[in-house]
Amino acid sequence: MNRVLHILILVIGIALSYPLALQLNRYEPVTKFAATAAYALAFAYLLAWISLRSLPDDLRRLTKEGLVKLKREEPIIESAWRRNGGHIVLVLSVLIIAYGFSVRNVFAMMGGAIGWWIADVLLTKTWRRRHIANTPLPLTNKLPPHDSLESLISSIPERQKNDPLIMLKVVALEVYFRVHTALKKKKTVDPVGVPLLYAIGALAGYSCQVHVRHEVAAQGLPPDSAFIEVKTSDGKRLFYGDPLNNLLIKEELCLWSLARLAAEYKGGTAHPDLDELFAHVSATAGAPEFGIPRTPPHVKSNGTPLAYLSELWPAIQPILEKYLPDPRAWPVVLNIAAQTALEASGKKVKPDTALLVLMESAIAMSKVDLNPV
């Protein structure tokens, strides 16, 4: 139906262009330019409007789910010269017949082409940008508008009525900036990219182990009783078990779901296979490559997830304890911070690679023993 309407409008446009051209023949070039541009603009805008109306409902109405798809389609309306090149040639052919090939008539025809381009490209892009700017982003880490962090914190009790996660979001933002600042102080480390993903992923993974230990201890059981303990060939302990894995990939607001959403938001489509990730981490236990995510050769880091975890956890834990005394909330805080890290790394690391690095780092570091006996 959409294609039929396009053809119908095109036929009407060509039919009307000839008498219009005859009428404009007696006017000066400036008038011809303006009239031809307005004429082409009107028909092109009508075609653009039909294209927008023909979009799937979730894109046209810009629901939160549709916004993710919209961000990944660039652009949703193809450029004028690809989609309407044939239309322009046909309409301008009629104008040439009526106008002739004089220099001033060529200027008039250029006006028509420019008008068409403005309508089909600029106007539709402006439409998209306006709606995207006014549509809430579907990521959990987004904070409401605020004058300063202090004003946001002071308004938390009131905001919690509408956003139960507001405190977790604020603490996540603080954690993210602390990690970013710590990496920035290392002169040889780019604070946005793989090091940031290593660090945030490691913290998020290890926070799951802290969560499980606290939950087991609250039941009066030994903290290690929830894990399957494995001793590696180098004498170190690693902790395995479903409680850890579920916190990473199955629970509500788990790292996998939040990070995957951020990757999709940034345009990622080829997500890593979770079974393969867990198998790789297990297979490398005790080996030098354990806990070092696989990355393309050109993507490098100056440190390892374990090194970042050992250095940053003692600095991050007091912040978590200050604002959220219950460690069961810590994984969600780090998962929300991971969304910010994945977003921030978008220009340095491809979204799918960033997701793989984040998850491999988290899975491995959820199993390490930071307090060896």
Buried (B, 14 or more C-beta within 10 A) or exposed (E): EEEEBBEEBBEEBBEBBEEBBEEBEEEEBEEBBBBBBEBBBEBBBBBBBBBBEEBEEBBBEBBEEBBBBBBBEEEBBEBBEEBBEEBBEBBBEBBBEBBEEEEEBBBBBBBBBBBBBBBBBEBBBEBBEEBEEEBEBBBBBEBEEBEEEEEBBEBBEEBEEEEEBBBBBBBBBBBBBBBBEBBBEEEEBBBBBBBBBBBBBBBBBBBBBBBBBBBBBEEEEEBBEBBEEBEEEEEBBBBBBEBBBEBBBEBEBBBBBBBBBBBBBBBBEEBBEBEEBBEBBBEBBBEEEBBBBBBEEEBEBBBBBBBBBBBBBEEBBEBBEEBBEEBBBBBBBBBBBBBBBBBBBBEBBBBBBBBBBBBBBBBBBBBBBEEEE
